[in-house]
């Protein structure tokens, strides 16, 4: 893990990406549209059909390609999480394949239009053109399927705002989701087995009079970054790019399935690798008597308000420090 400064959470909304048709669906759409075209004679009808096909494919491919942002120019969090879950290289390759298909189809249609206008038999030209177009679309069939699958995967990437952000971290099943659901609008799935949280959940709550964005991350394990799976890497990206404050939850009862020693080792790594202030707390205080650090229980409500006050204090300190730095830079 590498330490980086927190940046503004610029909005990116993967949910607005359009659904991508499969090869056979796209061909059916285009040919069905062309079949409805008429003309005064066979030659004019063929020309109108080809013009319709040209418009359908050009408009469709343009809509898909332009709906995707310039991934390399996205804020670091979005760029890296997209690369983690689907691969930016794969996206660019598939979008490039669609651009190639569009250019090739337009060239084929323009050549066919010239042939018909030059006197070739319209039905023969149409049959040949339809076959060549079908071949091109089938060649990019896997790219169409990938883009649609990528859209579905990227739908799970949250849309973030610029409110102060608290990232909740820790081992799996230590109580992160329960804590976030207590303080915010988000209601993550909660269950007594590891890696219940596979997505990044974002909720908002009011802490100390300010609206705070709380991010429930997938659980982390104490192991080198290159050995962490895709689920854990999502949490790393939240810590690296989004956190104004990190709330690290420890389960001293070890009912999460992991030792306190392993949890403390992970805490030290996070404190070492990230510049954001870290508040470490105990969960499940209804099951133990340790009070050497703040603790909470979502069962009894113990400690929730006290921890909210600690979060508010850390955020206030951080933003006062930012204001001082800005004032100093103006002097």
C-alpha positions, 0 to 999 in steps of 0.5 A, spaced: 500 500 500 502 506 498 500 513 501 497 518 497 493 524 498 486 525 499 482 528 492 475 530 491 470 525 489 468 527 482 462 524 480 462 518 475 455 514 474 456 507 471 449 506 472 448 511 466 452 507 461 447 504 456 446 496 455 449 493 450 446 489 445 449 482 443 451 481 436 444 477 434 440 482 437 444 488 434 443 485 427 436 483 428 435 491 430 438 493 424 435 489 419 428 489 422 429 497 421 431 496 414 426 491 412 420 497 413 423 501 408 420 502 401 422 506 395 419 507 388 422 501 385 427 496 386 433 500 386 431 506 390 428 501 395 435 498 396 439 505 396 434 506 402 435 500 406 443 501 405 442 508 408 438 506 414 443 500 415 448 506 415 444 510 420 442 505 425 449 502 426 453 509 426 448 512 431 448 505 435 456 505 435 456 512 437 452 512 443 455 506 446 462 509 445 461 516 447 457 514 453 464 511 456 468 517 459 476 517 458 478 512 463 485 515 464 482 522 466 478 519 471 480 521 478 484 516 481 479 512 485 475 511 479 480 509 475 483 504 479 477 501 481 475 500 474 481 497 472 481 492 478 474 490 477 474 489 469 480 492 466 481 499 463 485 495 457 479 491 456 474 496 456 479 500 451 480 494 446 472 493 446 471 500 445 476 500 439 473 494 436 466 497 436 469 503 432 473 499 427 466 495 426 463 502 425 468 504 420 468 498 416 461 497 416 460 504 413 465 503 408 462 496 406 455 500 405 458 506 401 461 501 396 455 498 395 451 504 394 456 506 389 455 499 385 447 500 385 448 507 383 453 504 377 448 499 375 449 493 379 443 488 380 440 491 387 438 484 390 445 481 389 448 487 392 444 487 398 444 480 399 452 480 399 452 487 403 448 483 409 452 478 409 458 482 410 455 486 415 453 480 419 460 477 419 463 484 422 458 484 427 459 477 429 467 478 429 465 483 435 460 479 438 465 478 444 466 485 445 459 487 445 458 481 450 464 484 454 462 491 454 455 489 457 458 485 462 463 490 464 457 495 465 453 490 470 460 490 474 461 497 474 454 498 476 456 496 483 461 502 484 458 507 488 457 514 486 461 519 491 460 526 493 464 531 496 462 530 503 467 529 509 468 521 508 469 516 513 472 509 511 470 503 516 476 498 515 478 492 519 478 484 518 471 481 515 466 480 520 468 484 526 462 489 525 463 494 520 457 493 516 453 493 523 456 500 525 455 503 518 448 501 518 447 504 525 450 511 523 447 512 516 442 511 511 445 505 508 443 498 510 448 493 508 447 485 508 449 483 515 451 476 517 456 472 521 460 469 516 467 472 513 466 477 506 459 478 507 460 485 504 463 484 497 461 491 495 463 498 497 456 501 501 456 508 501 451 511 506 450 518 509 449 520 516 449 527 521 455 527 525 457 533 529 452 537 525 455 536 518 453 531 513 458 525 513 459 520 508 460 513 511 463 507 507 463 500 509 469 496 505 470 489 504 474 486 510 481 486 509 486 480 511 493 481 514 497 479 508 501 483 502 498 487 497 500 482 491 496 476 495 490 480 496 484 478 492 479 483 488 474 484 494 480 486 498 483 491 493 476 495 493 477 496 500 485 498 499 482 503 494 477 507 499 483 507 504 488 510 499 483 515 495 477 517 499 478 517 507 478 523 510 478 519 517 479 511 517 475 508 523 478 501 524 474 496 528 477 490 532 473 484 534 477 482 541 472 476 542 475 473 536 468 471 534 470 474 527 474 468 526 481 472 527 486 473 532 487 480 536 494 479 534 492 479 526 487 485 527 492 489 531 498 487 525 493 490 520 492 496 524 499 498 524 500 497 517 494 501 515 497 507 520 503 506 517 501 506 510 496 512 510 496 519 512 489 520 514 487 519 521 486 513 524 481 511 530 481 504 532 475 501 536 472 495 539 466 492 537 461 487 540 462 490 547 456 487 550 460 480 549 467 483 553 469 487 558 475 491 555 475 498 555 482 500 554 480 503 547 473 506 545 468 501 544 461 500 541 455 495 541 450 495 536 446 490 540 445 495 546 447 502 543 453 502 548 459 507 545 455 509 538 455 516 540 462 517 543 465 514 537 461 519 533 464 525 537 471 522 536 470 522 528 467 529 529 473 531 532 478 528 527 474 531 521 474 538 525 482 537 526 483 535 519 479 541 516 482 546 520 489 544 518 487 544 511 484 551 512 491 553 515 495 550 509 490 554 504 491 561 508 499 560 509 499 558 501 496 565 500 501 569 504 
